C-alpha cells in the first residue's frame, strides 16, 4: 500500500497509476494527514442478468 498527500499525488500521478496497474498496489490519498480517497486496480464486474419488468396480473391497468 502506498500513502501520499494530495500535492505529491498530483506531481506523481502517472507513477502511482503505473504502480496500481503493474503491481496491483493500492494508493491512499491523504489531505492534512487524513485519508480521503483510494486508487486501486479496476476489476470488471461479473455480467449481471438483465431483469425485465413484468406486468402485475392482479393490477387493473388501462388497456
N, C-alpha and C positions, 0 to 999 in steps of 0.2 A: 504494500500500500504506500502511495506517495501522498504527502500532505504539503500543500503550497498555499501561500497567501494570494489574494486576487492580483496584485501587481505582478508578482512573479509568474503567475499563470498566464497573464496577458503576454508577457515577454516570451515565455517558453511554450506557448500553446501547441505548436507543431511537434515539439519534442514530447510533450505529455501525451498527445494523441497517439504518437508513434509507439510509446511505451504501452498504451492501452491495447493498440492493435497487435503488436508483435509479441508482447509478453503477458498480455492479459491483466496488466496492472489495474488497480482501482485508484483513481486520483480524487482526493478530498480537497475541495476549495474552501479556504477559510477567509473570513473577514474579521479583523480585530481579534484573531486567535480563536474564533468560534466557527465550527463547520457550518457551511451554508449550502453546499452542493456537492454532488458526486458525479464523476465521469467514470463509466465502466463499459466493458465490452457489450456491444449490442447483440442480442440474441433474437433471431427471427421467431416470432410466436408460432406455436403449432396452429395448423389450419383449424379454424372454427367452423362447425357446421352452420349452414345457413338456416335460419329459422324464418318460417313464413307465417304471416298472420292468417288465422283461420276464423271464419265467421262463427260466432257462438250460435248453435242451433236453437237455443232457448230464447234468444233475443227476437224482438218483433220489429225488425228494421224495415225501412222503406224498400219496396221492390217487389 
